[in-house]
Amino acid sequence: MKRSVSDFLIAIGVFLVSYLVAAILALNEYWLTWTAGYSYLGVDELPVALSFFSLMLAWYAWRRWQEASISHQQLSETIEQLRIEVEERKLAVEHAHVLSATKNEILENEYLRSKKLEQVRLMGDCLAAATSLKELQEISVTYLKNIILDHTVSVLFADKAFKNWTLVGAWGVHEDKVYTQVSLKDCQVLRQSKAYIESSNTQSMLCGNANLTSIKSVACYPIACHEMQFGVLHIRSEKLTESLLSSEDEEMIVAVCNTIGLHFYNAQLRAELSLASNRDELTGLLNRRGLGNTLKREIKASELQGYEVTVAMIDIDHFKKYNDSFGHQEGDKALRFVAETLAQNMRARDVVARYGGEEFILVLPNTSKIEAYKKLKMVIAKVAEDSHNSPDCKRVITLSVGIATCPQDHENEEMLIKSADLALYAAKKRGRNCVIAYKAPSPVKHDPAKSHPVKKSPAENSSAKTIPTRQVE
Ligand SMILES: Nc1nc2c(ncn2[C@@H]2O[C@H](COP(=O)(O)OP(=O)(O)OP(=O)(O)O)[C@@H](O)[C@H]2O)c(=O)[nH]1
């Protein structure tokens, strides 16, 4: 625009200068006409010539100004176009940067998510293979730590009876702000049996476990299945935020808690089933089925470790008479009394089982025949003595016992029980209330390659010959 104005001024200037020159020439003509009596041009033609000349000059100036304006406008337009183009390119570059950053972020999030999903899968496999409640809890915490990375987290689990709750894991960005104490009565998840999310700027949060004044937000999730609460996952933050977790993260955490709950539920179901199928309902002891597995295991262990296992078969004497005299219910009480007394007088490693009816079996690992004999003598004396004073027994209860030892009598569990049963039969024949050890009628042929060497205990070495065994008839 500046350029156009200057061109216009130049044109005006040229116009004025041309008029000035024309005026000078005209004056010169008049001067010559007046002083010398002649002129180069006729005085009458002079204004016309000057006007023509001025017009020519003015036209020329106007054209120049117009041309200058046009070229300047074109230049401005070109510059504007270039400016727009540069702006557009800048925007395009910025957009590309944003796109690439978003793409990177998406890729990173996807990578993290796939890693977390892999952890969830591994966790499921490990939980499915867990064999105890403690193992289930530890596996859950280990994997939750790999899945919930950017928060301050605490995990509580209930014991088998759902009475005591323990803080099994606590970790997070603020190690000092994880749970230190657990207040169950204030746990909203346990109260409401559902996820609980709270944020408050004041100290009065309903979540009793946001026990630090700096905690402004909590998100707690139940670890449950079929309305059975096995645990609580508690996430806390110092930030005042309505949503501690992104919707994706929350979705994953809820799914993980549900998976853990399901595994706890399955484990509990399995334990209950196994208990029900392996336990005798009346006495709570192992039943015949449970005994079979246990005895097999003990015989295998004795082979590997080279020690003896003794099996004792116990029968209550004249129990039919007891039932007939005092009734079946009293008979049941007596059975429970015998079961309890046997269990109380055995070592933790010994196995006490109800074989059926009024028959019990003891499995005594790492126990020689003579040790078992002494122990059983003591036990039948104890049962007789205690039954005398017990309100559960209507009369003194005596027991007959037959014992057999692996590997010297038999290495097979069925044959071992059969041998103990034969010895029991002998005890009954002998007059009851006694212990008889099985003695094979003829020496058992041992295949040295098959049988395992046995470490003799000092007790056996000293008194093996004094054992009052009796050949089974
Ligand atoms: N109350 C009760 N009685 C049972 C149970 N199981 C078996 N019995 C009884 O136990 C008795 C066993 O009797 P027998 O096998 O004849 O043996 P016994 O009378 O003890 O005679 P000996 O063994 O020779 O001393 C039967 O009367 C059964 O009914 C039970 O669960 N509860």
PDBQT file of the ligand as one rigid body, heavy atoms in Angstrom, charges set to zero:
ROOT
HETATM    1  N1  LIG A 501     -23.816 -96.953  68.263  1.00  0.00    +0.000 N 
HETATM    2  C1  LIG A 501     -23.215 -97.411  67.208  1.00  0.00    +0.000 A 
HETATM    3  N2  LIG A 501     -23.006 -98.708  67.060  1.00  0.00    +0.000 NA
HETATM    4  C2  LIG A 501     -22.366 -99.184  65.980  1.00  0.00    +0.000 A 
HETATM    5  C3  LIG A 501     -21.922 -98.321  64.977  1.00  0.00    +0.000 A 
HETATM    6  N3  LIG A 501     -21.316 -99.064  63.994  1.00  0.00    +0.000 NA
HETATM    7  C4  LIG A 501     -21.400-100.347  64.404  1.00  0.00    +0.000 A 
HETATM    8  N4  LIG A 501     -22.018-100.447  65.602  1.00  0.00    +0.000 N 
HETATM    9  C5  LIG A 501     -22.322-101.603  66.365  1.00  0.00    +0.000 C 
HETATM   10  O1  LIG A 501     -21.166-102.263  66.813  1.00  0.00    +0.000 OA
HETATM   11  C6  LIG A 501     -21.513-103.593  67.110  1.00  0.00    +0.000 C 
HETATM   12  C7  LIG A 501     -20.385-104.526  66.726  1.00  0.00    +0.000 C 
HETATM   13  O2  LIG A 501     -20.702-105.788  67.200  1.00  0.00    +0.000 OA
HETATM   14  P1  LIG A 501     -19.879-107.103  66.900  1.00  0.00    +0.000 P 
HETATM   15  O3  LIG A 501     -19.229-106.951  65.549  1.00  0.00    +0.000 OA
HETATM   16  O4  LIG A 501     -20.759-108.253  67.084  1.00  0.00    +0.000 OA
HETATM   17  O5  LIG A 501     -18.710-107.107  67.917  1.00  0.00    +0.000 OA
HETATM   18  P2  LIG A 501     -18.731-106.970  69.461  1.00  0.00    +0.000 P 
HETATM   19  O6  LIG A 501     -20.083-107.035  70.043  1.00  0.00    +0.000 OA
HETATM   20  O7  LIG A 501     -17.964-105.719  69.787  1.00  0.00    +0.000 OA
HETATM   21  O8  LIG A 501     -17.949-108.234  69.923  1.00  0.00    +0.000 OA
HETATM   22  P3  LIG A 501     -16.392-108.398  69.858  1.00  0.00    +0.000 P 
HETATM   23  O9  LIG A 501     -15.913-107.557  68.790  1.00  0.00    +0.000 OA
HETATM   24  O10 LIG A 501     -16.218-109.847  69.600  1.00  0.00    +0.000 OA
HETATM   25  O11 LIG A 501     -15.918-108.020  71.189  1.00  0.00    +0.000 OA
HETATM   26  C8  LIG A 501     -22.821-103.870  66.409  1.00  0.00    +0.000 C 
HETATM   27  O12 LIG A 501     -23.853-104.015  67.334  1.00  0.00    +0.000 OA
HETATM   28  C9  LIG A 501     -23.026-102.625  65.559  1.00  0.00    +0.000 C 
HETATM   29  O13 LIG A 501     -24.412-102.305  65.452  1.00  0.00    +0.000 OA
HETATM   30  C10 LIG A 501     -22.164 -96.938  65.131  1.00  0.00    +0.000 A 
HETATM   31  O14 LIG A 501     -21.807 -96.080  64.316  1.00  0.00    +0.000 OA
HETATM   32  N5  LIG A 501     -22.803 -96.526  66.266  1.00  0.00    +0.000 N 
ENDROOT
TORSDOF 0
